[in-house]
Amino acid sequence: RWVPAILPEGDLEREAWWWLAKYGDRDDPPVHGYFASNDRFASGQRQMAQALAAGRVHEVEGGHDWAAWRALWMEFLCINKSALQ
């Protein structure tokens, strides 16, 4: 029921929350949550993850940096390889 007030210049976090509230329970397209434990946004990502199926949430060690993002991307590609072909 929540409808965020999004500023004219945009607000990526509120837009992401709005999108998840509107579409997160659908299975098409499947929504995944990948984030690093020490990312500065991890707390919010964990809250968002509660709205997703457990098998679609992946948390790895790391921060808000390329090393963690590469690891998350590789994990996503390995897990979802068959769906991407």
N, C-alpha and C positions, 0 to 999 in steps of 0.2 A: 504493500500500500504506500510505501515511502516514495515520494517524488522529490528529488533534490532540486535546490535552486542552483542552477549552473550559470555562472557569470558569462556575459557576452564574449569575453576573451577566452573562455573555456576553463575547465578544471578537470584534468585527466583522471584524478582519483574519484571525484564525484561521478564523472561520466562512466567510469568502470563499474562503480557500485550500482548506478542506475541500470546499466546494461545487464549486469548479473541479476539484479532484482527482476528485470523484465524477462530475461531469456535463460537464466541459470538452471532452471529445472527442466528445460527441454533437452532432448538428446540429439538435436540436429540444428546446428553443428554441435558436436560434443565440446564441452568447455573443460579445459585443463588448467590446473594451477601449479606452476613450477616456480620455486623461489629458493633463495639461499637463507640459511638460518640467521646470519648476521647482517643481512641486507637491512638498510635503514627503514625499509618498508615492510619488513617481515611481520611485524605485529598486525598490520592491516591485511596482509596476505593470508595470515592464519585465520583471521575473521572471515575473509572471503571464502577460504577453503571449506569452512563449515557448511556452505551452501552447495558444495560440489560432492559428487560421489567420491568415496575414499580412494578408489583406485585411480582417480584422475588428479590426485594431489601428490606432488613430489617436492620434498624439501631436501636440499643438500647442504653440506657445510660450505661456508664461504660468505662473501660480502656482496656489496653492490659494485661488482667489477666483472671484467671480461672473463676471468678464469672461471668464475661461478656460472656466468651465462653460457659459456661454451659447454661446460659440464652438463648443465640443464638441457641445453639444446641437443647434445649427443644422446642423453638419456631419453629425451622425447622421441628422437628419431629411431633409436633402437627399439623402444617399447611399441611404437606405432608404425613400424616399417611396413607391415602388411597392409594397413589401412591407407598408406600413402602411395601405394603402387597402383 
